[in-house]
């Protein structure tokens, strides 16, 4: 089966909790997306939850140019909690990530959220993640994931309340891996997930 497991830690953990978690998952075959403050703690393959695509006078924002110094190799773009403002911002973020040799994960909450022409232009350079806002059944997920796969001829990362109890229900052939949040923060549950999909 061998599905990728991506863990979005959002802002769940403080410093002490991140230190403990980073040690606990060291060596596990996961891609972790911690809060930017704690990127330095992780030796796993890692990515960023969001980034600014320009350097310079942008108070409170961190450019990808700075974040690559922490050894990131992935970047979430258009996650439902960090939506891009428009297509120009989306393209700028994709182009920025590619220029830094960081793999963009472009998140969609519906099949037609981003114009086909934009995704198809980059389809061999990005990873598509389907993360609907509302919880959907395995049957509906299968239908939508197959449609995305057929549109772009690419396996899809899926995220939608995935946990140790339901992950096998979503292990379709067209799924490259899973974007997991809350259940991934529990190391015991994470190890169960890995046993099931690796």
C-alpha positions in Angstrom: 0.0 0.0 0.0 2.7 2.5 1.1 0.8 5.8 1.4 2.5 9.1 2.4 1.5 10.4 5.8 1.6 14.2 6.2 1.0 15.6 9.7 -0.3 19.2 10.0 0.5 20.2 13.6 -1.2 23.5 13.1 -0.6 25.3 16.4 -1.5 22.5 18.7 1.8 22.2 20.6 3.9 24.6 22.7 7.7 24.5 22.8 8.0 21.7 25.4 5.3 19.6 23.6 7.1 20.1 20.2 10.4 19.0 21.7 8.8 15.8 23.1 6.8 15.1 19.9 9.9 15.7 17.7 11.8 13.1 19.7 9.0 10.6 19.6 8.5 10.7 15.8 12.2 10.9 14.9 12.9 8.2 12.3 9.2 7.6 11.5 8.3 7.8 7.8 6.2 10.9 8.0 6.3 14.5 6.6 5.7 16.9 9.4 4.3 20.5 9.2 5.0 22.1 12.5 4.4 25.7 13.5 7.1 27.8 11.9 8.6 28.6 15.3 9.5 24.9 15.8 10.8 23.8 12.4 14.3 23.6 13.8 13.3 20.8 16.2 12.3 18.3 13.5 14.7 15.9 11.8 11.9 14.2 9.8 11.1 15.3 6.3 9.2 18.6 6.9 7.2 21.4 5.3 5.6 24.7 6.1 1.9 25.4 6.7 2.1 28.7 4.9 4.6 31.2 3.7 5.1 34.6 2.1 6.3 34.5 -1.5 8.2 37.8 -1.3 11.1 38.9 0.8 11.4 42.4 2.2 9.3 44.8 4.2 6.4 42.4 5.1 5.8 42.8 8.8 4.7 39.6 10.5 5.3 37.4 7.5 8.1 35.0 6.7 9.3 34.4 3.2 10.1 31.0 1.8 13.6 32.3 1.3 14.0 32.2 5.0 12.1 29.0 5.7 14.2 26.9 3.3 17.1 27.5 5.7 15.4 25.0 8.1 15.6 22.2 5.5 11.9 22.2 4.4 11.0 20.3 1.3 7.2 20.8 1.2 4.8 23.7 1.4 1.1 23.8 1.8 -0.6 26.3 -0.4 -4.3 27.4 -0.2 -5.0 25.3 2.9 -8.6 26.0 4.0 -7.2 28.0 7.0 -4.8 30.0 4.8 -6.7 30.6 1.6 -4.9 32.6 -1.2 -6.6 35.9 -2.0 -6.7 35.3 -5.7 -5.2 33.3 -8.6 -2.3 35.7 -8.9 -1.2 34.9 -5.3 -1.7 31.2 -5.9 0.6 31.3 -9.0 3.1 33.5 -7.2 3.3 31.0 -4.3 3.6 28.0 -6.7 6.3 29.7 -8.7 8.2 30.8 -5.5 8.1 27.2 -4.1 9.3 25.7 -7.3 12.1 28.3 -7.6 13.3 27.2 -4.1 13.1 23.5 -5.0 10.2 23.1 -2.5 7.3 20.8 -3.5 4.0 22.8 -3.5 1.0 21.0 -2.1 -2.0 22.8 -3.6 -5.1 22.3 -1.4 -8.5 22.1 -2.9 -11.8 22.0 -0.9 -13.8 21.2 -4.1 -13.0 19.8 -7.5 -13.6 23.2 -9.3 -12.1 25.5 -6.7 -9.1 26.4 -8.8 -9.4 26.7 -12.6 -8.4 23.6 -14.5 -5.9 25.5 -16.6 -3.9 26.6 -13.6 -3.6 23.2 -12.0 -2.9 21.4 -15.3 -0.1 23.9 -16.1 1.8 22.8 -13.0 0.4 19.3 -12.6 3.8 17.5 -12.9 5.4 19.9 -10.5 2.9 20.1 -7.7 1.1 17.7 -5.4 -2.7 18.1 -5.3 -4.4 17.7 -2.0 -8.2 17.3 -1.7 -9.4 18.5 1.6 -13.1 19.2 1.7 -14.4 21.6 4.3 -17.2 19.3 5.5 -16.7 15.7 6.5 -17.7 13.5 3.6 -18.3 9.7 3.3 -15.8 7.3 1.8 -18.2 6.9 -1.1 -18.3 10.6 -1.9 -14.5 10.9 -1.4 -13.9 8.0 -3.8 -16.0 9.6 -6.5 -14.3 13.1 -6.1 -10.8 11.7 -5.8 -11.3 9.6 -8.9 -12.5 12.6 -10.8 -9.5 14.7 -9.7 -7.2 11.8 -10.6 -8.7 11.5 -14.1 -8.6 15.3 -14.6 -4.9 15.6 -13.8 -3.5 12.1 -14.1 -2.0 12.3 -10.7 -2.5 10.6 -7.4 -4.1 12.8 -4.7 -3.3 13.6 -1.1 -6.5 13.4 0.9 -7.4 15.1 4.2 -10.8 15.0 5.8 -11.0 14.0 9.5 -8.7 11.0 8.8 -7.8 9.0 11.9 -6.6 5.5 12.9 -10.1 4.1 12.8 -11.2 5.3 9.4 -8.0 5.6 7.3 -8.4 2.2 5.6 -11.8 3.3 4.3 -10.0 6.0 2.2 -7.1 4.0 0.9 -8.1 4.2 -2.7 -5.7 3.4 -5.5 -5.8 7.1 -6.6 -4.7 8.3 -3.1 -1.0 9.1 -2.8 -1.3 9.8 0.9 -3.1 11.5 3.8 -2.9 15.0 5.4 -3.7 14.3 9.0 -4.0 16.7 11.9 -5.4 15.9 15.3 -5.0 12.1 15.2 -1.4 12.6 14.1 -0.5 14.5 17.2 -1.0 11.4 19.3 2.2 9.3 18.7 0.4 6.0 19.6 -2.3 6.7 17.1 0.2 7.8 14.5 2.1 4.5 14.8 -1.1 2.6 14.3 -1.9 4.7 11.2 1.6 4.0 9.8 1.2 0.2 10.4 -2.0 0.3 8.4 -0.8 2.2 5.4 2.9 1.4 5.0 
